[in-house]
């Protein structure tokens, strides 16, 4: 991309060198989703091998990706996000949020979703999707934890906008986060007996989640997706509220192989959704 001399000190212009190319954005989107090998990228994006090779080489040279050897004969590499690449995930999430709201939606700000929306279609296409094996998020216990429990027959992941926030009542579907956590807390012994783990996920910071977990005696981990690693991996729906891009409320039931088995979205009746997630997770654990 040719740049004007005045752009040399402009961060927007410098970022556009990386993200101003359509194919670069799609390559980064798919790598964030765990498609880190050349053949998987080529198949998912539909890009010619020559052009994909050129784009990957450019992203490596720009310091956004690094190559990681996974096979010696013949030599094969995975393409992994660097720290600079990981720092682009919130920007990709913001692009998706803007596209969902203004290009694919009617511009309304909402924490819920209509059944004929692109977000609804995208979430309900998740069953069968496998979460990246190395995906970990900061937890309330002070350490990074795998998003999917390695020891459970199934894992229930529920995303929510945030707790302890004085929400604007003009945002439909935003309230109920504390209620949802309390209901999962009360049902926690039933999940444990079935060999099912539970993880609550929001874009709040770990210390904010930890304060809430202590106050409410939450027995399961709360994970912080403040850097949108999970959101980018699954292209989860978001909205902007209280100064932050936040997850809309949904529930995923994931099996021991990290594959999504069920997706509940939208969550209009929170008590019913918690009960339903327990039933689906128990069924998933029994067939594991």
N, C-alpha and C positions, 0 to 999 in steps of 0.2 A: 504494500500500500504506500503510495506516494504521500509525503507529509509536507506541509508548509513549515517554514522555519519557526513560525510562531507557535507551532504545536509541540516543539521539543520540550517545553516545560509544562505542558497540559496533560494531566493524568487521564482525562477522558479520551483525549486523542491517542495516548499511548495504549490505553486499554482497548481502544477500537482496532488497533493493529492485531490484537489477538482475537477479539470477539466480533470484529466487523465482518468476518468471513462466515457465511452461512454454514459451510461444512465444518469449520472449526468448532462452532457452537454445538452442532449435532455430535461431533466426535466426543467433546467433553461431556455432553449429556449422557451418552452411552457408557463412557468409562465410569462416570459417577454411578451408573446403574449396575456396574460390575462386569460389563463387557470389555475386558481388558486385553483380549487376544485379537490378533489381526483378523483372522477368519470370522470371528464373532462380530467384530465391528463392521466388516465388509458386508456380511449377511444382513445385519440389522439396519444399516444406513442405506445400502444399495449403491454405494460409491464404487467406482472402478478401482482396481487394485493399485494402479499407478498413481491416481489422484490421492487415494488414501495414504499411500506411502509418503507422498510429498507433504500432505497435511500433518501426519504424525511426526515426520522429521522436523517440520517447522515448529510444532508445539514443543518438541524436545529442545530445540535450539533456543526457544524463547523461555525455557525454564519452567514451563507449566506441567510438562510430563517428563518422566524418566523411564528408561528402558530397564527391565528386570529380566535376566536370563532365567528361563524355566526349562529349557531343553537344549542339549549340546549337539546331538546328532539326529537330524540337522539342527542348526542353531535356530532357536525360536525365542522371542521376547514377549513379555507382557508390558503393557503401557500403564504406568501407575501415576496418579496425581502427586506432584510435589507439594510442598507447603504452599507455594504460590498457586498451584492448581486448586488445592483444597480451599484456599481463600476466595476462589471464584464461585464456590457453590452458593453462597448467599446471593450473589448477583444472578446466577441462573435461576434460583428460586424466585427472586424478585421479577425476573423476566416472565417466568411462568405465571406468577400471580397477576401481573399486568395483562398478559395475554388472555388468561382465564376470565378476568373481569371485564376488560375493555374490548377485546377482539372476539372472544367466544361467548361473552355474556353481555348483559345490558348495562353494565357500569355500576350496578348496585353493590354496596358494601355489605356483605353478609358472612356470618360464620357457619351457615348451613348451606344447602344446595337443593336445586330443583332436579327432579328425576330425568328431565330431558337435557341436562347440562353436560358439557364436555367433562367436567370433574366427576360427575356421577358415572359416566361411561368409563373413564380412565380407572377409577377405583374398583369398579366391578369387573374390570378385566385383569385385576391383579392375581386372582387365584391361579396357581401354577407358576407364578413368578418366584424365583429363588433369591433370597437376600444375599448380598456379598458376604463371603465367609469371614472376612477380616473386619467387618463393620462393628465398631465399638463406640460407645458414647459415655461421657462422664456421668457417674452415678452419685446418688445422695450419700453413699458410704465413703466417698472421697477417692474412688478409683474408677478407671474406665472399665465398663462391663460390656460383654457381647450383647447385642440387641436381642438375639435369640438365645435362650438358656441352653448351654451345652449338656445339661444333666436332666432336662425335663422331656417328657414324652410329647409335650406340646407347649407352646408359649402364646399367651394372649398379650398382644400389644394394643394399648389404647392411647391414642393421641388426643390431646385436649388443648384449648387455647391458653389457659394459665389460671393459677389460683391466687387469691389475695389481691385481686384487682377490682377497682370500682369501675365496672364496665359501663360504657355508654349504652343506654337502653335502646338506642336507635339501631344497634347492630343486631339483627335477628339471629337467634340460635346461639348466642355467646354465653349465656349463663348456665350454671349447672356443673362446673368443674369440681367444686368441693363435694357436692352430692355424689358425683360419679366416683371420686376417690373413696369416699366413705362406704359406698355400696360394694366396691371391690374389696375394701378392707374387711367388711363384715362377712363377705363370701370367701375370703382368703382360705379358711380351713377346708372348705369344700374343694377349692382348686388344689390345695396341697394333697388331700386324700386321693385325688385323681392323678397325681403326678404331673400337674400342669403348673407352669410358672406364669407370673403376671408381671408386666412392665408398663408403667405409665410414662408417657413421653410428651414433653412440651418444649417450646423454644426458650423457656425461662433459663436463667443461669443456675448452675448447681447449688450455689448457696441459697438462692431463693427457694428452690425445691426442698433443700435440706431443712430449712426453717419450717416449711409447711409440713414435711414428713414428721418432724419432731412434735409439732403442735397437735397433729391429728393421729399420731401413733400409726403411721402407715408401715405395714410389714414387708411390702414388696418394694423393689427398687423403682425410683423415679429417675429417668434418664434425661439429660439435657441435649436437645438437638439445636442448640443455639447457632451452630455453624451449618445447619441444614444438610448434614450428611445423609441421614435417613430420608429426609424430605426429597433430596435430589435422587437418591437411589430408587425410590418408588414413585417419584413425581406426585407427591402427596399434595392435596389442595390446601391452600393457605388463604389468609386474609390479613390485612394490616389493622392492628388495634392496639391502643395504648402505647404507641411509639415503636412497635416491633412487628415483624412478620411472624404470624402465629399459625399453628396447625389448626385446621378445622377438626371437629370431633368425629372420630371414626374408630372402629375396632377391627383388628386383624387377628385371625387364628392361624398360627404358623406351626408346621410340624417339625419333627426332630431333624429333618433334612434341610431346614430353613426355607421350605416352600410354603407360600401363602395358600391356605386351604379354603378360608372363608373371609369375606369382607362385609362388614356391617356399616352402611353409610347411605343416607344420613342417619344420625342418631336423634330421633325426635322424642322417643320415650326412653329415658335413661335407665330406669329400673328394669324395664323389659329387655333392653339391650344387654345389660350386665347378666341377667338370667340366661338370655339366649347365648351369650358368649360362653358361659359355663357349660351349657348343654353341648354346644358345638365342640368345645375344647375337650370335653370328656369323651365324646365320640371319636375325635381325632386321636386322642391318646390310646383308646382301645384298639384302634386299627393300626397303630404304629408298629 
